Amino acid sequence: MRRLRNDLPYTFRPPIWRSWFRPIGLWANRRILDRKYRISKLEEEGFELIHELVERGDAVILAPNHADHADPHVMLEMGGRCRLPLHFMAAREVFEISDRAAWALQSMGVFSVDRDGPDMSAIKTAMNLLQNGKPLVMYPEGEIYHHHERLDPLHEGVASILLKVASKLPEGKRAWLVPVGMRFRHDPSVEATFPERLSRLEDRIGWTPKPSMSVNDRILRLGSGILSLKETEFLGEAGSGPLQDRLTTLCEKLLEEVEGKHGSDPRATTPPERVRAQRYRIRKRLLDEKEPPSEQQRMELFDDLDRVFAALQAHSYIGDYLLENPTLDRHGETVMKLEEDLFDFPEYPTTRIAHVIAGEPLNVSQMLAEGELPAKGGAGVLTATLEERLNQILAKI
């Protein structure tokens, strides 16, 4: 999870499909999967049916869980393997890394979305693509949380867009929502990397490394220590009690503090929704041209961005995830998550296998026609169904 501490005005980046560039992009993507994300093997299942739906010109959204930075690269590889002209909706921040990267992304059918505000350009682009039979990949979790076996609550945006498209399709065309489960398994050799990586993390916060402790105890001790630092930074003192209670308390107090300054959005109920609402309000104030903030006010606004970022970090850690089942993969995921939070990006020191399963497509057009989805409030019902299907897939990967 990366810090979003900027005041750049948002510029929508549309997809600009360049057929001549696609083979180059797919080749480069495979190298990224191999060299950066260490994906040695990609096992897939269920994509044959998706190809058939796309060939018919139906509207298809693929909705994967989002647990790793390699996720979109895996899906792009799947598009190349299965001859699917996949388009992607991606966070605006990936386009702001460099103009060259933005050009390459747009050439491969990727377009931007401002997750913190009503981005009508992104919504209209998504709908146009779907109505023209172009399959679209959208991540309903929105953020990368690094816990592959648990979903975070899904946003309703994916369902909402597809329902709008379903009502506009011509006779004979249908709208489909495809749950896609993704899981990354580490090579057993990753276990040998934990002691040194945990020592670097302990050293990063000023602790003397404890290589004699078990990996599990070191991870939990380190997590509690980092949480104490964050509690002291923002609340003035370290908390006590169960880890999950402390994480929830930190998240809630930080959000309440920022909402007390900038107001709250009654439609935002989950922590991620509340964070996005606050980022939108804060950035809007930072970019106010009629009454630009003073330098002191700018500093305070950036501090509030840091608070909501810390709140989202606290929300993203599941206190019992490692305790419930301390497997090699959960150890690996948690160490990577800690590395990202302390060093800005995780390590991928050993090879991994990516498992991707496309579940049975949900015939949204038929669900609407038969009354399974109500005319109003259908996005909530469809999102709940998607969440159930994704959980079923993750349970069997």
C-alpha positions as CSV (number, residue, x, y, z in Angstrom):
1,M,0.0,0.0,0.0
2,R,1.6,3.2,-1.1
3,R,1.4,6.7,0.4
4,L,-0.8,9.1,-1.7
5,R,0.7,12.4,-0.5
6,N,0.4,14.7,-3.5
7,D,-1.6,17.6,-4.8
8,L,-1.4,16.9,-8.5
9,P,-4.5,17.8,-10.5
10,Y,-6.1,14.8,-12.1
11,T,-6.0,14.3,-15.9
12,F,-8.0,11.4,-17.3
13,R,-6.0,9.0,-19.4
14,P,-8.1,7.1,-21.9
15,P,-7.2,3.8,-23.4
16,I,-5.4,4.1,-26.8
17,W,-5.3,0.6,-28.2
18,R,-2.2,0.2,-30.4
19,S,-2.3,-3.2,-32.1
20,W,1.3,-2.9,-33.3
21,F,2.5,-2.4,-29.7
22,R,0.6,-5.2,-28.1
23,P,3.2,-8.0,-28.9
24,I,5.9,-5.8,-27.5
25,G,3.8,-5.1,-24.4
26,L,3.0,-8.7,-23.8
27,W,6.7,-9.7,-24.2
28,A,7.7,-6.9,-21.7
29,N,5.0,-8.0,-19.3
30,R,6.3,-11.6,-19.3
31,R,9.8,-10.3,-18.4
32,I,8.3,-8.3,-15.6
33,L,6.4,-11.3,-14.2
34,D,9.6,-13.4,-14.4
35,R,12.3,-10.9,-13.2
36,K,10.4,-8.5,-10.9
37,Y,7.6,-10.6,-9.5
38,R,9.4,-14.0,-9.8
39,I,6.4,-15.8,-11.2
40,S,7.9,-19.1,-12.5
41,K,4.6,-20.7,-13.4
42,L,1.0,-19.6,-14.1
43,E,-1.7,-22.2,-13.7
44,E,-5.1,-21.1,-15.0
45,E,-8.6,-22.6,-15.3
46,G,-12.0,-21.6,-16.7
47,F,-11.0,-19.0,-19.3
48,E,-12.2,-20.9,-22.3
49,L,-15.8,-19.9,-21.7
50,I,-14.9,-16.2,-21.3
51,H,-13.4,-16.3,-24.8
52,E,-16.7,-17.6,-26.1
53,L,-18.6,-14.8,-24.5
54,V,-16.2,-12.2,-25.9
55,E,-16.4,-13.7,-29.3
56,R,-20.2,-13.3,-29.2
57,G,-19.7,-9.6,-28.5
58,D,-21.3,-9.7,-25.0
59,A,-20.4,-7.3,-22.2
60,V,-18.0,-9.0,-19.9
61,I,-16.3,-7.7,-16.7
62,L,-13.7,-9.8,-15.1
63,A,-13.5,-9.1,-11.3
64,P,-10.4,-10.6,-9.6
65,N,-9.4,-10.3,-6.0
66,H,-6.5,-7.9,-5.5
67,A,-3.8,-9.3,-3.2
68,D,-0.5,-8.7,-5.0
69,H,1.2,-6.1,-7.2
70,A,1.6,-8.9,-9.8
71,D,-2.2,-9.2,-10.2
72,P,-2.7,-7.0,-13.3
73,H,0.4,-8.5,-15.0
74,V,-1.0,-12.0,-14.5
75,M,-4.3,-10.9,-15.9
76,L,-2.6,-9.3,-18.9
77,E,-0.7,-12.5,-19.5
78,M,-4.0,-14.4,-19.4
79,G,-5.4,-12.0,-22.0
80,G,-2.5,-12.8,-24.3
81,R,-2.8,-16.6,-23.7
82,C,-6.5,-16.7,-24.3
83,R,-6.7,-14.2,-27.1
84,L,-8.8,-11.8,-25.0
85,P,-8.5,-8.1,-25.8
86,L,-8.6,-7.1,-22.1
87,H,-8.9,-3.5,-21.1
88,F,-8.1,-2.4,-17.5
89,M,-9.3,0.3,-15.2
90,A,-6.3,1.4,-13.1
91,A,-5.7,3.9,-10.4
92,R,-4.6,7.3,-11.6
93,E,-1.4,7.0,-9.6
94,V,0.2,4.4,-11.9
95,F,-0.1,6.9,-14.8
96,E,1.7,9.6,-12.8
97,I,5.0,7.6,-12.5
98,S,6.2,8.7,-15.9
99,D,4.9,9.8,-19.3
100,R,6.6,6.8,-20.9
101,A,4.8,4.4,-18.6
102,A,1.5,6.1,-19.1
103,W,1.9,5.9,-22.9
104,A,2.6,2.1,-22.7
105,L,-0.3,1.5,-20.3
106,Q,-2.7,3.3,-22.6
107,S,-1.4,1.5,-25.6
108,M,-2.3,-1.8,-23.9
109,G,-5.8,-0.8,-23.2
110,V,-5.4,0.6,-19.7
111,F,-7.3,3.8,-18.6
112,S,-7.2,5.8,-15.4
113,V,-9.7,6.3,-12.7
114,D,-9.6,8.7,-9.8
115,R,-10.7,6.4,-6.9
116,D,-11.3,9.3,-4.6
117,G,-13.9,11.1,-6.5
118,P,-16.8,10.8,-9.1
119,D,-14.7,10.1,-12.2
120,M,-17.4,10.3,-14.9
121,S,-14.8,10.0,-17.7
122,A,-13.7,6.6,-16.4
123,I,-17.3,5.4,-15.9
124,K,-18.3,6.4,-19.4
125,T,-15.2,4.8,-20.9
126,A,-15.9,1.6,-19.1
127,M,-19.5,1.6,-20.3
128,N,-18.5,2.3,-23.9
129,L,-16.0,-0.5,-23.9
130,L,-18.5,-3.0,-22.5
131,Q,-21.2,-1.9,-24.9
132,N,-18.8,-2.5,-27.8
133,G,-17.9,-6.0,-26.6
134,K,-14.5,-5.2,-25.1
135,P,-13.8,-7.3,-22.0
136,L,-12.8,-5.2,-19.0
137,V,-10.8,-6.0,-15.8
138,M,-11.9,-4.2,-12.7
139,Y,-10.7,-4.9,-9.1
140,P,-13.7,-4.6,-6.7
141,E,-11.5,-4.5,-3.6
142,G,-9.8,-1.3,-4.9
143,E,-6.6,-1.7,-2.9
144,I,-3.8,-4.3,-2.5
145,Y,-3.9,-5.8,1.0
146,H,-1.5,-8.7,0.8
147,H,-3.8,-11.3,2.3
148,H,-4.5,-13.7,-0.5
149,E,-6.9,-16.0,1.4
150,R,-9.2,-13.2,2.7
151,L,-11.2,-10.7,0.8
152,D,-11.7,-7.1,1.9
153,P,-15.2,-5.8,1.5
154,L,-16.0,-5.2,-2.2
155,H,-17.0,-1.8,-3.6
156,E,-20.2,-1.6,-5.6
157,G,-18.7,0.3,-8.5
158,V,-18.1,-2.8,-10.6
159,A,-21.7,-4.0,-10.2
160,S,-23.1,-0.6,-10.8
161,I,-21.3,-0.1,-14.1
162,L,-22.3,-3.5,-15.4
163,L,-26.0,-3.0,-14.4
164,K,-26.1,0.3,-16.3
165,V,-24.6,-1.4,-19.4
166,A,-27.0,-4.4,-19.1
167,S,-30.0,-2.0,-19.5
168,K,-28.5,-0.5,-22.7
169,L,-27.5,-3.6,-24.6
170,P,-29.2,-4.5,-27.9
171,E,-31.4,-7.6,-28.3
172,G,-29.4,-10.7,-28.2
173,K,-26.4,-9.3,-26.2
174,R,-25.9,-10.1,-22.5
175,A,-23.9,-8.7,-19.6
176,W,-21.7,-11.0,-17.6
177,L,-19.8,-10.7,-14.4
178,V,-16.9,-13.2,-14.0
179,P,-15.4,-13.8,-10.5
180,V,-11.7,-14.5,-10.8
181,G,-9.8,-15.9,-7.9
182,M,-6.0,-15.3,-7.8
183,R,-3.5,-16.9,-5.4
184,F,0.3,-16.8,-5.2
185,R,2.2,-19.6,-3.6
186,H,5.8,-19.3,-2.5
187,D,8.6,-21.7,-3.3
188,P,9.6,-23.4,0.0
189,S,13.1,-21.8,-0.3
190,V,11.5,-18.5,0.7
191,E,11.6,-19.7,4.3
192,A,15.4,-19.4,4.3
193,T,15.0,-15.6,3.4
194,F,12.9,-14.7,6.4
195,P,15.6,-14.4,9.1
196,E,17.6,-11.8,7.1
197,R,14.6,-9.9,5.9
198,L,13.1,-9.7,9.4
199,S,16.5,-8.5,10.7
200,R,16.4,-5.6,8.2
201,L,12.9,-4.7,9.3
202,E,13.9,-4.8,12.9
203,D,16.9,-2.7,12.2
204,R,14.7,-0.2,10.3
205,I,12.8,0.7,13.5
206,G,15.9,0.8,15.6
207,W,15.7,-2.7,17.2
208,T,18.4,-5.2,17.6
209,P,17.6,-8.1,15.4
210,K,16.5,-11.3,17.1
211,P,17.4,-14.2,14.7
212,S,17.1,-16.8,17.5
213,M,13.3,-16.2,17.8
214,S,10.9,-18.2,15.6
215,V,9.7,-16.5,12.4
216,N,6.1,-16.4,13.7
217,D,7.1,-14.7,17.0
218,R,9.3,-12.2,15.2
219,I,6.6,-11.2,12.8
220,L,4.0,-10.7,15.6
221,R,6.5,-8.9,17.8
222,L,7.6,-6.6,14.9
223,G,4.0,-5.9,13.9
224,S,3.1,-5.0,17.5
225,G,6.2,-2.7,17.7
226,I,5.4,-0.9,14.5
227,L,1.8,-0.4,15.6
228,S,3.1,1.0,18.9
229,L,5.1,3.5,17.0
230,K,2.1,4.6,14.9
231,E,-0.1,4.8,18.0
232,T,2.5,7.0,19.7
233,E,3.0,9.2,16.5
234,F,-0.7,9.9,16.1
235,L,-2.4,9.3,19.4
236,G,0.4,10.3,21.8
237,E,0.9,6.9,23.4
238,A,1.1,3.2,22.6
239,G,-2.1,1.1,23.1
240,S,-2.6,-2.1,24.9
241,G,-4.7,-5.2,24.5
242,P,-5.4,-7.6,21.6
243,L,-3.7,-6.6,18.3
244,Q,-6.9,-6.5,16.3
245,D,-8.6,-4.2,18.8
246,R,-5.7,-1.8,18.7
247,L,-5.7,-1.8,14.9
248,T,-9.4,-1.0,14.8
249,T,-9.1,1.7,17.4
250,L,-6.2,3.4,15.6
251,C,-8.1,3.3,12.3
252,E,-11.3,4.7,13.9
253,K,-9.7,7.5,15.9
254,L,-7.7,8.7,12.9
255,L,-10.7,8.8,10.7
256,E,-12.8,10.5,13.3
257,E,-10.2,13.2,13.8
258,V,-9.9,14.0,10.0
259,E,-13.7,13.8,9.5
260,G,-14.1,16.2,12.4
261,K,-12.1,18.8,10.3
262,H,-13.4,18.1,6.8
263,G,-16.8,16.6,7.3
264,S,-18.0,13.1,6.7
265,D,-19.8,11.5,3.8
266,P,-22.9,9.5,5.1
267,R,-22.6,7.2,2.1
268,A,-19.1,6.1,3.1
269,T,-19.4,3.4,5.8
270,T,-16.4,1.1,5.5
271,P,-12.9,2.4,6.4
272,P,-11.7,2.3,2.8
273,E,-14.8,4.3,1.7
274,R,-14.2,6.8,4.4
275,V,-10.6,7.1,3.5
276,R,-11.4,7.8,-0.1
277,A,-14.0,10.4,0.9
278,Q,-11.5,12.2,3.0
279,R,-8.7,12.1,0.3
280,Y,-11.2,13.6,-2.1
281,R,-12.1,16.5,0.2
282,I,-8.5,17.1,1.2
283,R,-7.2,17.2,-2.3
284,K,-10.0,19.4,-3.4
285,R,-9.0,21.9,-0.8
286,L,-5.3,21.6,-1.8
287,L,-6.2,22.4,-5.4
288,D,-8.6,25.3,-4.6
289,E,-7.7,28.0,-7.0
290,K,-10.2,30.6,-5.8
291,E,-9.0,30.4,-2.2
292,P,-5.7,28.6,-2.3
293,P,-4.5,27.3,1.1
294,S,-1.6,29.1,2.9
295,E,1.6,27.2,3.3
296,Q,0.7,26.4,6.9
297,Q,-2.7,25.1,5.8
298,R,-1.0,23.0,3.1
299,M,1.2,21.4,5.7
300,E,-1.8,20.6,7.8
301,L,-3.7,19.1,4.8
302,F,-0.8,16.9,4.0
303,D,-0.7,15.8,7.6
304,D,-4.3,14.8,7.3
305,L,-3.5,12.8,4.2
306,D,-0.9,11.0,6.3
307,R,-3.5,10.3,8.9
308,V,-6.0,8.7,6.5
309,F,-3.2,6.7,5.0
310,A,-2.2,5.4,8.4
311,A,-5.9,4.6,9.0
312,L,-6.0,2.5,5.8
313,Q,-2.8,0.8,6.8
314,A,-4.2,-0.2,10.2
315,H,-7.4,-1.4,8.5
316,S,-5.4,-3.5,6.0
317,Y,-3.8,-5.7,8.7
318,I,-6.0,-8.5,9.9
319,G,-4.9,-9.3,13.5
320,D,-5.8,-12.9,13.4
321,Y,-4.8,-13.7,9.8
322,L,-1.4,-15.1,10.8
323,L,-2.5,-16.4,14.2
324,E,-5.3,-18.4,12.6
325,N,-3.1,-20.4,10.3
326,P,0.7,-19.5,10.3
327,T,1.5,-21.2,6.9
328,L,4.6,-20.5,4.8
329,D,2.5,-18.5,2.4
330,R,0.9,-16.3,5.1
331,H,4.4,-15.7,6.6
332,G,5.6,-14.7,3.1
333,E,2.6,-12.4,2.5
334,T,3.0,-10.7,5.9
335,V,6.7,-10.1,5.6
336,M,6.1,-8.6,2.1
337,K,3.5,-6.4,3.6
338,L,5.8,-5.2,6.3
339,E,8.5,-4.5,3.8
340,E,6.2,-2.4,1.7
341,D,5.1,-0.3,4.6
342,L,8.7,0.2,5.9
343,F,10.7,0.2,2.6
344,D,8.0,1.3,0.1
345,F,8.1,-1.9,-1.9
346,P,8.2,-5.6,-1.0
347,E,10.9,-8.1,-1.9
348,Y,10.3,-11.0,-4.2
349,P,13.4,-13.1,-3.4
350,T,12.3,-16.5,-4.6
351,T,10.0,-17.9,-7.3
352,R,6.3,-18.1,-6.9
353,I,3.4,-19.9,-8.7
354,A,0.3,-18.0,-9.7
355,H,-3.0,-19.8,-9.6
356,V,-5.9,-18.1,-11.5
357,I,-9.4,-19.5,-11.7
358,A,-12.2,-17.9,-13.6
359,G,-15.4,-18.9,-11.9
360,E,-18.8,-19.5,-13.5
361,P,-19.9,-16.2,-15.2
362,L,-22.9,-14.5,-13.6
363,N,-25.5,-13.8,-16.3
364,V,-26.5,-10.4,-15.1
365,S,-28.9,-9.8,-18.0
366,Q,-30.8,-13.0,-17.1
367,M,-30.7,-12.2,-13.3
368,L,-32.4,-8.9,-14.1
369,A,-35.0,-10.4,-16.4
370,E,-35.9,-13.0,-13.8
371,G,-36.1,-10.6,-10.9
372,E,-33.0,-12.0,-9.1
373,L,-31.6,-8.5,-9.2
374,P,-34.0,-5.6,-8.2
375,A,-34.3,-2.6,-10.5
376,K,-33.2,-0.5,-7.6
377,G,-30.5,-1.6,-5.2
378,G,-29.3,-4.3,-7.6
379,A,-25.6,-3.2,-7.2
380,G,-25.6,-4.3,-3.6
381,V,-27.2,-7.6,-4.3
382,L,-24.8,-8.3,-7.2
383,T,-21.8,-7.3,-5.2
384,A,-22.8,-9.7,-2.4
385,T,-23.2,-12.5,-4.9
386,L,-19.7,-11.7,-6.4
387,E,-18.2,-11.7,-2.9
388,E,-19.7,-15.1,-2.2
389,R,-18.4,-16.6,-5.4
390,L,-14.9,-15.1,-5.0
391,N,-14.7,-16.6,-1.5
392,Q,-15.7,-20.0,-2.8
393,I,-13.0,-19.9,-5.4
394,L,-10.3,-18.7,-3.0
395,A,-11.3,-21.5,-0.6
396,K,-10.4,-24.2,-3.2
397,I,-7.3,-22.7,-4.8
